[in-house]
Amino acid sequence: MSLKFALCNEVLQPLSFAQQCKLAADLGYDGLEVAPFTLAADPMTLTDADAAAFRKTAADHGLAIFGLHWLLVAPTGLSIVDADDKVRGRTMDVMERLCELCKLLGGSYLVHGSPKQRSVPPGSTGSEAWDRARECLATAAFTARECGVTYCIEPLAQRETDLLNTVADAARMVREVDNPAFKTMIDCSAAGLAETEEVHALMSKWMPQDVIGHVQVNDPNRRGPGQGELDFGPIVRTLLQMHDLGYFPGIVAVEPFDYVPDGPGSAARAIGYLRGIVSGLRHRV
C-alpha cells in the first residue's frame, strides 16, 4: 500500500472550486482537504445539496474530498473555551454541523486547529479552559461517531495558542473524551516547533497507541515540504511503515502557509518532492 496525498484547498484561492480541483488533479494529488470558509462565507449556510454538488465536482476531476480543516474560522464569534455557555453552545452546533458536512462531502476526518477559538480567555484559568474544551470536543466526537468520521484535535505551538500544544497534551484530551471517533493528529510544522523529539520519532511513538488520526506536512518555516530544513525522508518512511502496520490511515495533507513562489507553485513543488521520496523508498524495498 502507499500514501494518498491531499492538498489543502485554500492554497489555491482565489480559484473557483472547480478550478482548484482541476489544478490539484493535474499536479498529481489524490484529493483535497477543504477549509469550509472557502466554500461559503458562512459554512452554516451550506445545504446538504450544496455539499453533494461539491463532492460531485471533485469526483468529476478524479479527486476525493478527504476531510475538513480550519473549522472555526467562520462564522465569527466561536470559541470552545469561552465562559459564556451560549457562545460554547453555538460553537458546538457549528462543530456538529461540520461533522455532517464532512460526511456529505465524502470526507473521513476533521482537523480542529482554530487556535484563537481555544486560547485561554482573560479571567479564566487553564484548567477551566481545558474542561470547557473537553465538553465541546466530546459533543463533536459523539456526532462524528454518528456520522462515521473522525474528529481530530490538532496540537499547535505556543506561539499560536496556550492550550493543547503537544501530542502528549492532545493524547491526554483523547483519553479523557474516550470516544473512538476522537483522536489527535500531527502537523509537521507545529511539531517541529513544539516538540522535543524529532517528528518521525514522534510518529513512531504515538501512532501505535491509536491516538493519531491524521498528518499534515509542512516545514517549521511555514512553507511546503521540501522548502525548508526539515528532512521529510524519515517522516515519509515512518508514515509508510505505520500505514503498512495498520497504525495510520494513509492520507497525508499538504498544508503550507507561506506560498513560495505562489499557491500553485508551492503545491506543485510539494507533491513532486513527496512523491519522489515515496518512489525512492519503495524502490529500495
Residue pairs with C-beta under 8 A, 6 or more apart in sequence:
1 243
1 244
1 250
2 240
2 243
2 250
2 278
2 282
3 236
3 239
3 240
3 243
3 250
3 251
3 252
3 278
4 30
4 31
4 64
4 66
4 250
4 251
4 252
5 28
5 29
5 30
5 31
5 251
5 252
5 253
5 254
5 271
5 274
5 275
6 29
6 30
6 31
6 32
6 33
6 66
6 67
6 251
6 252
6 253
6 254
7 24
7 27
7 29
7 31
7 32
7 33
7 253
7 254
7 267
7 270
7 271
8 32
8 33
8 34
8 35
8 69
8 216
8 253
8 254
8 255
8 256
9 17
9 20
9 24
9 32
9 33
9 34
9 35
9 38
10 35
10 38
10 70
11 254
11 255
11 256
11 259
11 263
11 266
11 267
12 19
12 20
12 23
12 24
12 263
12 264
12 267
13 20
13 38
13 263
15 23
17 38
17 39
17 54
17 57
18 57
18 61
20 32
21 32
21 57
21 58
21 60
21 61
21 63
22 61
23 264
23 267
24 31
24 32
24 61
24 63
24 267
25 61
25 62
25 63
27 264
27 267
27 268
27 271
28 271
28 272
28 275
29 63
29 254
29 267
29 271
30 63
30 64
30 66
31 58
31 63
31 64
31 65
31 66
31 251
32 58
32 63
32 64
32 65
32 66
33 65
33 66
33 67
33 68
33 69
33 111
33 216
33 253
33 255
34 54
34 65
34 67
34 68
34 69
34 105
34 107
35 68
35 69
35 70
35 73
36 43
36 46
36 68
36 70
36 71
36 73
36 74
36 98
36 101
37 43
37 70
37 73
37 74
39 46
39 50
39 54
40 46
40 50
41 74
42 74
42 75
43 74
43 75
43 94
43 97
43 98
43 101
44 75
44 94
44 97
46 101
48 104
51 101
51 104
51 105
52 104
54 65
54 105
55 65
55 104
55 105
55 106
58 64
58 65
58 106
59 106
64 106
65 105
65 106
65 107
66 107
66 108
66 109
66 251
66 253
67 102
67 107
67 108
67 109
67 110
67 111
67 149
67 214
67 251
67 253
68 98
68 101
68 102
68 105
68 107
68 109
68 110
68 111
69 110
69 111
69 113
69 216
69 253
69 255
70 111
70 113
70 114
71 94
71 95
71 98
71 110
71 111
71 112
71 113
71 114
72 78
72 79
72 80
72 91
72 94
72 95
72 112
72 114
72 117
73 114
75 94
77 87
77 90
78 87
78 90
78 91
78 94
78 114
78 117
79 87
79 88
79 91
79 117
79 118
79 121
80 88
80 91
80 92
80 95
80 114
80 117
80 118
80 132
80 133
80 136
80 137
81 88
81 117
81 118
81 119
81 120
81 121
81 124
81 128
81 129
81 132
81 133
81 163
82 88
82 91
82 121
82 132
83 121
83 123
83 124
83 128
83 132
88 132
88 135
88 136
91 117
91 136
92 136
92 139
92 140
95 112
95 136
95 139
95 140
95 143
95 151
96 139
96 140
96 143
98 110
99 110
99 140
99 143
99 144
99 146
99 147
99 149
99 151
100 143
100 147
102 108
102 109
102 110
102 147
102 149
103 147
103 148
103 149
107 149
108 148
108 149
108 150
108 249
108 251
109 149
109 150
109 151
109 152
109 213
109 214
109 249
109 251
110 140
110 144
110 149
110 150
110 151
110 152
111 152
111 154
111 185
111 214
111 216
111 253
112 137
112 140
112 151
112 152
112 153
112 154
113 154
113 156
113 187
115 156
115 160
115 161
116 161
118 129
118 133
118 161
118 163
118 164
119 129
119 161
119 162
119 163
120 126
120 129
120 162
120 163
121 129
126 162
126 163
129 163
130 163
130 173
133 163
133 164
133 173
134 173
134 176
134 177
137 151
137 153
137 173
137 177
137 182
138 177
138 179
138 182
140 151
140 182
141 151
141 177
141 179
141 181
141 182
142 179
142 181
144 150
144 151
144 179
144 181
144 182
145 179
145 180
145 181
149 181
150 181
150 182
150 183
150 213
150 214
151 181
151 182
151 183
152 182
152 183
152 184
152 185
152 213
152 214
153 164
153 170
153 173
153 174
153 182
153 183
153 184
153 185
154 164
154 170
154 184
154 185
154 187
154 190
154 216
155 164
155 165
155 166
155 167
155 169
155 170
155 184
155 185
155 186
155 187
155 190
155 191
155 194
156 164
156 165
156 187
156 190
156 194
157 165
157 190
157 193
157 194
158 165
158 194
159 193
160 190
164 170
164 173
165 194
166 194
166 195
167 184
167 186
167 191
167 195
167 202
167 206
167 211
167 212
170 184
170 185
170 211
171 184
171 206
171 209
171 211
173 184
174 182
174 183
174 184
174 211
175 211
183 210
183 211
183 212
183 213
183 214
184 206
184 211
184 212
184 213
185 212
185 213
185 214
185 215
185 216
186 199
186 202
186 203
186 206
186 212
186 214
186 215
186 216
187 215
187 216
187 218
187 255
188 199
188 215
188 216
188 217
188 218
188 219
188 220
188 225
188 230
188 232
188 235
189 216
189 218
189 219
189 220
189 221
189 222
189 255
189 257
191 199
191 202
192 199
192 219
192 220
192 230
193 220
195 202
197 205
198 234
199 230
199 234
199 235
200 234
200 235
200 237
200 238
203 212
203 215
203 235
203 238
203 239
203 242
203 248
204 238
204 241
204 242
206 212
207 242
207 247
207 248
208 242
208 245
208 247
210 247
212 247
212 248
213 249
214 249
214 251
214 253
215 239
215 248
215 251
215 252
215 253
216 252
216 253
216 254
216 255
217 225
217 232
217 235
217 252
217 253
217 254
217 255
217 270
217 274
218 224
218 225
218 254
218 255
218 256
218 257
219 225
219 226
219 227
219 228
219 229
219 230
219 256
220 228
220 229
220 230
221 227
221 228
221 229
221 258
222 256
222 257
222 258
223 256
223 257
223 258
223 259
223 260
223 266
224 254
224 256
224 259
224 260
224 266
224 267
224 269
224 270
224 273
225 232
225 254
225 270
225 273
225 274
226 232
226 269
226 270
226 273
226 274
227 256
227 260
227 266
227 269
227 270
232 273
232 274
232 277
233 277
233 281
236 274
236 277
236 278
236 281
237 277
237 281
239 248
239 250
239 252
240 278
240 281
240 282
242 248
243 249
243 250
252 274
254 267
254 270
254 271
254 274
256 266
256 267
256 270
259 265
259 266
260 266
